[in-house]
Amino acid sequence: MNREWHEKNKMPAGTTEKERIAWHLEHTAHCACRPFPEGLVAKMSAAEQRKLAHAAKLRETAAKR
């Protein structure tokens, strides 16, 4: 878990679906503590799903360093 990222990037209460998707995309790029919520994946646009795949790949690359 990337504790530093979590401390600096708390998800505020009352976020919209788009804000939650954006937060989780950033989270995926910086932390591997949990998977992206499947319920949100189903609601994402194709562009957002590509960003998710890219963020996951960046995280995997960083983990190998």
PyMOL Python script that loads the backbone (N, CA, C, O; Angstrom):
from pymol import cmd

cmd.read_pdbstr("""\
ATOM      1  N   MET A   1       0.850  -1.179   0.000  1.00  0.00           N
ATOM      2  CA  MET A   1       0.000   0.000   0.000  1.00  0.00           C
ATOM      3  C   MET A   1       0.896   1.242   0.000  1.00  0.00           C
ATOM      4  O   MET A   1       1.912   1.301   0.692  1.00  0.00           O
ATOM      5  N   ASN A   2       0.494   2.205  -0.778  1.00  0.00           N
ATOM      6  CA  ASN A   2       1.223   3.466  -0.852  1.00  0.00           C
ATOM      7  C   ASN A   2       0.584   4.436   0.157  1.00  0.00           C
ATOM      8  O   ASN A   2      -0.275   5.249  -0.184  1.00  0.00           O
ATOM      9  N   ARG A   3       1.036   4.315   1.394  1.00  0.00           N
ATOM     10  CA  ARG A   3       0.442   5.099   2.487  1.00  0.00           C
ATOM     11  C   ARG A   3       0.548   6.607   2.231  1.00  0.00           C
ATOM     12  O   ARG A   3      -0.388   7.355   2.513  1.00  0.00           O
ATOM     13  N   GLU A   4       1.684   7.045   1.700  1.00  0.00           N
ATOM     14  CA  GLU A   4       1.882   8.473   1.429  1.00  0.00           C
ATOM     15  C   GLU A   4       0.842   8.986   0.434  1.00  0.00           C
ATOM     16  O   GLU A   4       0.270  10.057   0.633  1.00  0.00           O
ATOM     17  N   TRP A   5       0.594   8.222  -0.641  1.00  0.00           N
ATOM     18  CA  TRP A   5      -0.396   8.644  -1.636  1.00  0.00           C
ATOM     19  C   TRP A   5      -1.782   8.729  -1.002  1.00  0.00           C
ATOM     20  O   TRP A   5      -2.523   9.684  -1.233  1.00  0.00           O
ATOM     21  N   HIS A   6      -2.125   7.717  -0.199  1.00  0.00           N
ATOM     22  CA  HIS A   6      -3.443   7.707   0.440  1.00  0.00           C
ATOM     23  C   HIS A   6      -3.622   8.894   1.376  1.00  0.00           C
ATOM     24  O   HIS A   6      -4.697   9.492   1.419  1.00  0.00           O
ATOM     25  N   GLU A   7      -2.586   9.239   2.122  1.00  0.00           N
ATOM     26  CA  GLU A   7      -2.689  10.367   3.047  1.00  0.00           C
ATOM     27  C   GLU A   7      -2.908  11.680   2.314  1.00  0.00           C
ATOM     28  O   GLU A   7      -3.611  12.556   2.817  1.00  0.00           O
ATOM     29  N   LYS A   8      -2.321  11.830   1.143  1.00  0.00           N
ATOM     30  CA  LYS A   8      -2.434  13.074   0.379  1.00  0.00           C
ATOM     31  C   LYS A   8      -3.652  13.109  -0.544  1.00  0.00           C
ATOM     32  O   LYS A   8      -3.999  14.171  -1.061  1.00  0.00           O
ATOM     33  N   ASN A   9      -4.301  11.973  -0.755  1.00  0.00           N
ATOM     34  CA  ASN A   9      -5.375  11.892  -1.755  1.00  0.00           C
ATOM     35  C   ASN A   9      -6.615  11.193  -1.221  1.00  0.00           C
ATOM     36  O   ASN A   9      -7.070  10.204  -1.796  1.00  0.00           O
ATOM     37  N   LYS A  10      -7.147  11.686  -0.155  1.00  0.00           N
ATOM     38  CA  LYS A  10      -8.374  11.100   0.408  1.00  0.00           C
ATOM     39  C   LYS A  10      -9.556  11.459  -0.493  1.00  0.00           C
ATOM     40  O   LYS A  10      -9.684  12.591  -0.958  1.00  0.00           O
ATOM     41  N   MET A  11     -10.416  10.467  -0.727  1.00  0.00           N
ATOM     42  CA  MET A  11     -11.603  10.740  -1.529  1.00  0.00           C
ATOM     43  C   MET A  11     -12.614  11.480  -0.656  1.00  0.00           C
ATOM     44  O   MET A  11     -12.996  10.986   0.404  1.00  0.00           O
ATOM     45  N   PRO A  12     -13.047  12.655  -1.093  1.00  0.00           N
ATOM     46  CA  PRO A  12     -14.014  13.403  -0.290  1.00  0.00           C
ATOM     47  C   PRO A  12     -15.378  12.723  -0.279  1.00  0.00           C
ATOM     48  O   PRO A  12     -15.718  11.972  -1.193  1.00  0.00           O
ATOM     49  N   ALA A  13     -16.135  12.989   0.739  1.00  0.00           N
ATOM     50  CA  ALA A  13     -17.495  12.459   0.836  1.00  0.00           C
ATOM     51  C   ALA A  13     -18.379  13.131  -0.214  1.00  0.00           C
ATOM     52  O   ALA A  13     -18.155  14.282  -0.588  1.00  0.00           O
ATOM     53  N   GLY A  14     -19.372  12.404  -0.673  1.00  0.00           N
ATOM     54  CA  GLY A  14     -20.341  12.987  -1.599  1.00  0.00           C
ATOM     55  C   GLY A  14     -19.834  13.175  -3.016  1.00  0.00           C
ATOM     56  O   GLY A  14     -20.338  14.037  -3.736  1.00  0.00           O
ATOM     57  N   THR A  15     -18.857  12.396  -3.432  1.00  0.00           N
ATOM     58  CA  THR A  15     -18.333  12.555  -4.784  1.00  0.00           C
ATOM     59  C   THR A  15     -19.315  12.031  -5.825  1.00  0.00           C
ATOM     60  O   THR A  15     -20.128  11.150  -5.547  1.00  0.00           O
ATOM     61  N   THR A  16     -19.223  12.582  -7.011  1.00  0.00           N
ATOM     62  CA  THR A  16     -20.040  12.097  -8.118  1.00  0.00           C
ATOM     63  C   THR A  16     -19.402  10.831  -8.675  1.00  0.00           C
ATOM     64  O   THR A  16     -18.266  10.495  -8.340  1.00  0.00           O
ATOM     65  N   GLU A  17     -20.136  10.145  -9.517  1.00  0.00           N
ATOM     66  CA  GLU A  17     -19.609   8.935 -10.145  1.00  0.00           C
ATOM     67  C   GLU A  17     -18.352   9.248 -10.956  1.00  0.00           C
ATOM     68  O   GLU A  17     -17.372   8.506 -10.886  1.00  0.00           O
ATOM     69  N   LYS A  18     -18.371  10.333 -11.718  1.00  0.00           N
ATOM     70  CA  LYS A  18     -17.199  10.718 -12.515  1.00  0.00           C
ATOM     71  C   LYS A  18     -16.002  11.025 -11.615  1.00  0.00           C
ATOM     72  O   LYS A  18     -14.873  10.661 -11.944  1.00  0.00           O
ATOM     73  N   GLU A  19     -16.239  11.692 -10.485  1.00  0.00           N
ATOM     74  CA  GLU A  19     -15.153  11.988  -9.553  1.00  0.00           C
ATOM     75  C   GLU A  19     -14.588  10.709  -8.942  1.00  0.00           C
ATOM     76  O   GLU A  19     -13.378  10.590  -8.753  1.00  0.00           O
ATOM     77  N   ARG A  20     -15.463   9.757  -8.634  1.00  0.00           N
ATOM     78  CA  ARG A  20     -15.006   8.477  -8.088  1.00  0.00           C
ATOM     79  C   ARG A  20     -14.167   7.726  -9.110  1.00  0.00           C
ATOM     80  O   ARG A  20     -13.135   7.150  -8.765  1.00  0.00           O
ATOM     81  N   ILE A  21     -14.603   7.728 -10.365  1.00  0.00           N
ATOM     82  CA  ILE A  21     -13.837   7.066 -11.421  1.00  0.00           C
ATOM     83  C   ILE A  21     -12.464   7.717 -11.542  1.00  0.00           C
ATOM     84  O   ILE A  21     -11.454   7.020 -11.629  1.00  0.00           O
ATOM     85  N   ALA A  22     -12.420   9.051 -11.547  1.00  0.00           N
ATOM     86  CA  ALA A  22     -11.146   9.765 -11.666  1.00  0.00           C
ATOM     87  C   ALA A  22     -10.228   9.443 -10.485  1.00  0.00           C
ATOM     88  O   ALA A  22      -9.031   9.228 -10.674  1.00  0.00           O
ATOM     89  N   TRP A  23     -10.778   9.408  -9.275  1.00  0.00           N
ATOM     90  CA  TRP A  23      -9.978   9.097  -8.095  1.00  0.00           C
ATOM     91  C   TRP A  23      -9.404   7.691  -8.203  1.00  0.00           C
ATOM     92  O   TRP A  23      -8.219   7.478  -7.948  1.00  0.00           O
ATOM     93  N   HIS A  24     -10.237   6.739  -8.579  1.00  0.00           N
ATOM     94  CA  HIS A  24      -9.786   5.348  -8.672  1.00  0.00           C
ATOM     95  C   HIS A  24      -8.770   5.159  -9.797  1.00  0.00           C
ATOM     96  O   HIS A  24      -7.879   4.318  -9.677  1.00  0.00           O
ATOM     97  N   LEU A  25      -8.884   5.918 -10.882  1.00  0.00           N
ATOM     98  CA  LEU A  25      -7.870   5.848 -11.938  1.00  0.00           C
ATOM     99  C   LEU A  25      -6.514   6.291 -11.393  1.00  0.00           C
ATOM    100  O   LEU A  25      -5.502   5.634 -11.636  1.00  0.00           O
ATOM    101  N   GLU A  26      -6.490   7.393 -10.666  1.00  0.00           N
ATOM    102  CA  GLU A  26      -5.240   7.855 -10.050  1.00  0.00           C
ATOM    103  C   GLU A  26      -4.740   6.837  -9.033  1.00  0.00           C
ATOM    104  O   GLU A  26      -3.545   6.545  -8.973  1.00  0.00           O
ATOM    105  N   HIS A  27      -5.649   6.304  -8.243  1.00  0.00           N
ATOM    106  CA  HIS A  27      -5.290   5.314  -7.239  1.00  0.00           C
ATOM    107  C   HIS A  27      -4.630   4.104  -7.885  1.00  0.00           C
ATOM    108  O   HIS A  27      -3.623   3.603  -7.385  1.00  0.00           O
ATOM    109  N   THR A  28      -5.184   3.639  -8.980  1.00  0.00           N
ATOM    110  CA  THR A  28      -4.629   2.479  -9.677  1.00  0.00           C
ATOM    111  C   THR A  28      -3.214   2.752 -10.152  1.00  0.00           C
ATOM    112  O   THR A  28      -2.374   1.852 -10.138  1.00  0.00           O
ATOM    113  N   ALA A  29      -2.937   3.972 -10.569  1.00  0.00           N
ATOM    114  CA  ALA A  29      -1.600   4.318 -11.048  1.00  0.00           C
ATOM    115  C   ALA A  29      -0.580   4.398  -9.911  1.00  0.00           C
ATOM    116  O   ALA A  29       0.616   4.227 -10.147  1.00  0.00           O
ATOM    117  N   HIS A  30      -1.035   4.656  -8.680  1.00  0.00           N
ATOM    118  CA  HIS A  30      -0.109   4.912  -7.578  1.00  0.00           C
ATOM    119  C   HIS A  30      -0.108   3.879  -6.471  1.00  0.00           C
ATOM    120  O   HIS A  30       0.787   3.886  -5.627  1.00  0.00           O
ATOM    121  N   CYS A  31      -1.085   2.995  -6.455  1.00  0.00           N
ATOM    122  CA  CYS A  31      -1.204   2.067  -5.336  1.00  0.00           C
ATOM    123  C   CYS A  31      -1.849   0.767  -5.803  1.00  0.00           C
ATOM    124  O   CYS A  31      -2.715   0.761  -6.677  1.00  0.00           O
ATOM    125  N   ALA A  32      -1.411  -0.320  -5.206  1.00  0.00           N
ATOM    126  CA  ALA A  32      -1.953  -1.633  -5.576  1.00  0.00           C
ATOM    127  C   ALA A  32      -2.659  -2.299  -4.406  1.00  0.00           C
ATOM    128  O   ALA A  32      -2.714  -3.527  -4.330  1.00  0.00           O
ATOM    129  N   CYS A  33      -3.194  -1.507  -3.503  1.00  0.00           N
ATOM    130  CA  CYS A  33      -3.774  -2.090  -2.297  1.00  0.00           C
ATOM    131  C   CYS A  33      -5.104  -2.800  -2.544  1.00  0.00           C
ATOM    132  O   CYS A  33      -5.517  -3.644  -1.749  1.00  0.00           O
ATOM    133  N   ARG A  34      -5.765  -2.460  -3.635  1.00  0.00           N
ATOM    134  CA  ARG A  34      -7.036  -3.139  -3.947  1.00  0.00           C
ATOM    135  C   ARG A  34      -7.339  -2.939  -5.427  1.00  0.00           C
ATOM    136  O   ARG A  34      -6.829  -2.014  -6.057  1.00  0.00           O
ATOM    137  N   PRO A  35      -8.175  -3.817  -5.971  1.00  0.00           N
ATOM    138  CA  PRO A  35      -8.517  -3.682  -7.393  1.00  0.00           C
ATOM    139  C   PRO A  35      -9.507  -2.542  -7.625  1.00  0.00           C
ATOM    140  O   PRO A  35     -10.173  -2.075  -6.701  1.00  0.00           O
ATOM    141  N   PHE A  36      -9.585  -2.112  -8.871  1.00  0.00           N
ATOM    142  CA  PHE A  36     -10.552  -1.102  -9.275  1.00  0.00           C
ATOM    143  C   PHE A  36     -11.952  -1.684  -9.070  1.00  0.00           C
ATOM    144  O   PHE A  36     -12.187  -2.827  -9.463  1.00  0.00           O
ATOM    145  N   PRO A  37     -12.877  -0.956  -8.479  1.00  0.00           N
ATOM    146  CA  PRO A  37     -14.229  -1.489  -8.241  1.00  0.00           C
ATOM    147  C   PRO A  37     -14.918  -1.902  -9.546  1.00  0.00           C
ATOM    148  O   PRO A  37     -15.060  -1.097 -10.466  1.00  0.00           O
ATOM    149  N   GLU A  38     -15.337  -3.148  -9.609  1.00  0.00           N
ATOM    150  CA  GLU A  38     -15.957  -3.667 -10.826  1.00  0.00           C
ATOM    151  C   GLU A  38     -17.209  -2.904 -11.222  1.00  0.00           C
ATOM    152  O   GLU A  38     -17.484  -2.735 -12.410  1.00  0.00           O
ATOM    153  N   GLY A  39     -17.971  -2.442 -10.237  1.00  0.00           N
ATOM    154  CA  GLY A  39     -19.175  -1.683 -10.536  1.00  0.00           C
ATOM    155  C   GLY A  39     -18.883  -0.391 -11.280  1.00  0.00           C
ATOM    156  O   GLY A  39     -19.676   0.047 -12.114  1.00  0.00           O
ATOM    157  N   LEU A  40     -17.746   0.216 -10.979  1.00  0.00           N
ATOM    158  CA  LEU A  40     -17.367   1.442 -11.683  1.00  0.00           C
ATOM    159  C   LEU A  40     -16.826   1.132 -13.067  1.00  0.00           C
ATOM    160  O   LEU A  40     -17.058   1.893 -14.006  1.00  0.00           O
ATOM    161  N   VAL A  41     -16.110   0.025 -13.208  1.00  0.00           N
ATOM    162  CA  VAL A  41     -15.575  -0.349 -14.525  1.00  0.00           C
ATOM    163  C   VAL A  41     -16.720  -0.460 -15.525  1.00  0.00           C
ATOM    164  O   VAL A  41     -16.598  -0.013 -16.666  1.00  0.00           O
ATOM    165  N   ALA A  42     -17.812  -1.046 -15.104  1.00  0.00           N
ATOM    166  CA  ALA A  42     -18.958  -1.233 -15.990  1.00  0.00           C
ATOM    167  C   ALA A  42     -19.561   0.097 -16.445  1.00  0.00           C
ATOM    168  O   ALA A  42     -20.208   0.159 -17.490  1.00  0.00           O
ATOM    169  N   LYS A  43     -19.355   1.149 -15.673  1.00  0.00           N
ATOM    170  CA  LYS A  43     -19.926   2.461 -15.989  1.00  0.00           C
ATOM    171  C   LYS A  43     -18.953   3.379 -16.717  1.00  0.00           C
ATOM    172  O   LYS A  43     -19.316   4.492 -17.098  1.00  0.00           O
ATOM    173  N   MET A  44     -17.719   2.919 -16.911  1.00  0.00           N
ATOM    174  CA  MET A  44     -16.693   3.758 -17.526  1.00  0.00           C
ATOM    175  C   MET A  44     -16.834   3.814 -19.043  1.00  0.00           C
ATOM    176  O   MET A  44     -17.283   2.858 -19.675  1.00  0.00           O
ATOM    177  N   SER A  45     -16.446   4.939 -19.608  1.00  0.00           N
ATOM    178  CA  SER A  45     -16.405   5.064 -21.062  1.00  0.00           C
ATOM    179  C   SER A  45     -15.215   4.252 -21.579  1.00  0.00           C
ATOM    180  O   SER A  45     -14.364   3.823 -20.801  1.00  0.00           O
ATOM    181  N   ALA A  46     -15.163   4.050 -22.877  1.00  0.00           N
ATOM    182  CA  ALA A  46     -14.046   3.323 -23.485  1.00  0.00           C
ATOM    183  C   ALA A  46     -12.733   4.050 -23.215  1.00  0.00           C
ATOM    184  O   ALA A  46     -11.715   3.409 -22.951  1.00  0.00           O
ATOM    185  N   ALA A  47     -12.744   5.377 -23.276  1.00  0.00           N
ATOM    186  CA  ALA A  47     -11.534   6.156 -23.014  1.00  0.00           C
ATOM    187  C   ALA A  47     -11.077   5.974 -21.570  1.00  0.00           C
ATOM    188  O   ALA A  47      -9.880   5.843 -21.311  1.00  0.00           O
ATOM    189  N   GLU A  48     -12.011   5.964 -20.637  1.00  0.00           N
ATOM    190  CA  GLU A  48     -11.655   5.766 -19.235  1.00  0.00           C
ATOM    191  C   GLU A  48     -11.108   4.360 -19.017  1.00  0.00           C
ATOM    192  O   GLU A  48     -10.188   4.172 -18.221  1.00  0.00           O
ATOM    193  N   GLN A  49     -11.658   3.376 -19.712  1.00  0.00           N
ATOM    194  CA  GLN A  49     -11.161   2.006 -19.587  1.00  0.00           C
ATOM    195  C   GLN A  49      -9.739   1.892 -20.134  1.00  0.00           C
ATOM    196  O   GLN A  49      -8.933   1.129 -19.603  1.00  0.00           O
ATOM    197  N   ARG A  50      -9.427   2.639 -21.189  1.00  0.00           N
ATOM    198  CA  ARG A  50      -8.056   2.651 -21.706  1.00  0.00           C
ATOM    199  C   ARG A  50      -7.116   3.290 -20.682  1.00  0.00           C
ATOM    200  O   ARG A  50      -5.993   2.822 -20.491  1.00  0.00           O
ATOM    201  N   LYS A  51      -7.572   4.357 -20.023  1.00  0.00           N
ATOM    202  CA  LYS A  51      -6.766   4.994 -18.982  1.00  0.00           C
ATOM    203  C   LYS A  51      -6.509   4.016 -17.837  1.00  0.00           C
ATOM    204  O   LYS A  51      -5.412   3.980 -17.279  1.00  0.00           O
ATOM    205  N   LEU A  52      -7.516   3.231 -17.495  1.00  0.00           N
ATOM    206  CA  LEU A  52      -7.367   2.241 -16.433  1.00  0.00           C
ATOM    207  C   LEU A  52      -6.305   1.216 -16.813  1.00  0.00           C
ATOM    208  O   LEU A  52      -5.449   0.879 -15.994  1.00  0.00           O
ATOM    209  N   ALA A  53      -6.352   0.723 -18.029  1.00  0.00           N
ATOM    210  CA  ALA A  53      -5.363  -0.254 -18.488  1.00  0.00           C
ATOM    211  C   ALA A  53      -3.966   0.361 -18.464  1.00  0.00           C
ATOM    212  O   ALA A  53      -3.001  -0.295 -18.071  1.00  0.00           O
ATOM    213  N   HIS A  54      -3.860   1.604 -18.878  1.00  0.00           N
ATOM    214  CA  HIS A  54      -2.565   2.295 -18.882  1.00  0.00           C
ATOM    215  C   HIS A  54      -2.062   2.500 -17.451  1.00  0.00           C
ATOM    216  O   HIS A  54      -0.884   2.279 -17.172  1.00  0.00           O
ATOM    217  N   ALA A  55      -2.931   2.914 -16.559  1.00  0.00           N
ATOM    218  CA  ALA A  55      -2.540   3.142 -15.166  1.00  0.00           C
ATOM    219  C   ALA A  55      -2.062   1.844 -14.526  1.00  0.00           C
ATOM    220  O   ALA A  55      -1.072   1.838 -13.795  1.00  0.00           O
ATOM    221  N   ALA A  56      -2.755   0.756 -14.796  1.00  0.00           N
ATOM    222  CA  ALA A  56      -2.351  -0.532 -14.241  1.00  0.00           C
ATOM    223  C   ALA A  56      -0.992  -0.944 -14.779  1.00  0.00           C
ATOM    224  O   ALA A  56      -0.171  -1.491 -14.043  1.00  0.00           O
ATOM    225  N   LYS A  57      -0.750  -0.686 -16.048  1.00  0.00           N
ATOM    226  CA  LYS A  57       0.541  -1.029 -16.645  1.00  0.00           C
ATOM    227  C   LYS A  57       1.652  -0.184 -16.025  1.00  0.00           C
ATOM    228  O   LYS A  57       2.731  -0.706 -15.748  1.00  0.00           O
ATOM    229  N   LEU A  58       1.414   1.104 -15.803  1.00  0.00           N
ATOM    230  CA  LEU A  58       2.405   1.964 -15.159  1.00  0.00           C
ATOM    231  C   LEU A  58       2.735   1.446 -13.762  1.00  0.00           C
ATOM    232  O   LEU A  58       3.900   1.414 -13.366  1.00  0.00           O
ATOM    233  N   ARG A  59       1.725   1.048 -13.029  1.00  0.00           N
ATOM    234  CA  ARG A  59       1.934   0.549 -11.674  1.00  0.00           C
ATOM    235  C   ARG A  59       2.760  -0.722 -11.695  1.00  0.00           C
ATOM    236  O   ARG A  59       3.660  -0.887 -10.872  1.00  0.00           O
ATOM    237  N   GLU A  60       2.467  -1.627 -12.626  1.00  0.00           N
ATOM    238  CA  GLU A  60       3.221  -2.871 -12.736  1.00  0.00           C
ATOM    239  C   GLU A  60       4.677  -2.590 -13.070  1.00  0.00           C
ATOM    240  O   GLU A  60       5.575  -3.224 -12.516  1.00  0.00           O
ATOM    241  N   THR A  61       4.916  -1.644 -13.971  1.00  0.00           N
ATOM    242  CA  THR A  61       6.281  -1.287 -14.348  1.00  0.00           C
ATOM    243  C   THR A  61       7.039  -0.707 -13.149  1.00  0.00           C
ATOM    244  O   THR A  61       8.200  -1.046 -12.920  1.00  0.00           O
ATOM    245  N   ALA A  62       6.381   0.158 -12.395  1.00  0.00           N
ATOM    246  CA  ALA A  62       7.014   0.756 -11.218  1.00  0.00           C
ATOM    247  C   ALA A  62       7.317  -0.282 -10.160  1.00  0.00           C
ATOM    248  O   ALA A  62       8.339  -0.193  -9.479  1.00  0.00           O
ATOM    249  N   ALA A  63       6.439  -1.272 -10.012  1.00  0.00           N
ATOM    250  CA  ALA A  63       6.637  -2.315  -9.004  1.00  0.00           C
ATOM    251  C   ALA A  63       7.851  -3.183  -9.313  1.00  0.00           C
ATOM    252  O   ALA A  63       8.457  -3.751  -8.404  1.00  0.00           O
ATOM    253  N   LYS A  64       8.205  -3.286 -10.576  1.00  0.00           N
ATOM    254  CA  LYS A  64       9.346  -4.105 -10.972  1.00  0.00           C
ATOM    255  C   LYS A  64      10.675  -3.432 -10.702  1.00  0.00           C
ATOM    256  O   LYS A  64      11.716  -4.088 -10.732  1.00  0.00           O
ATOM    257  N   ARG A  65      10.661  -2.136 -10.439  1.00  0.00           N
ATOM    258  CA  ARG A  65      11.907  -1.382 -10.214  1.00  0.00           C
ATOM    259  C   ARG A  65      12.463  -1.625  -8.851  1.00  0.00           C
ATOM    260  O   ARG A  65      13.504  -1.070  -8.501  1.00  0.00           O
TER     261      ARG A  65
END
""", "prot")
cmd.dss("prot")
cmd.show_as("cartoon", "prot")
cmd.util.cbc("prot")
cmd.orient("prot")
